[in-house]
Amino acid sequence: MGVIGIGRIGVDQRHIETFNSLPLLHRDPFDGIIIATALSEGMTIITGDENIQKYDVPWVW
């Protein structure tokens, strides 16, 4: 397991490009940015949101 921490990450061009490549499995753009950021940064999302869990992104709950 990697380092666990809390911090801020700004949205950059990589995140937007990843966001634009995501399949449209639901229509919440804020979830899309969270997913794209996690994918771009190699992060795991902690969520119980079934819409986020539809995507090919690491998640735990």
Buried (B, 14 or more C-beta within 10 A) or exposed (E): EEEEEEEEEEEEEEBEEBBEEBEEBEEEEEBBBBBBBBBBEEBEBEBEBEBBEEBEBEBEE
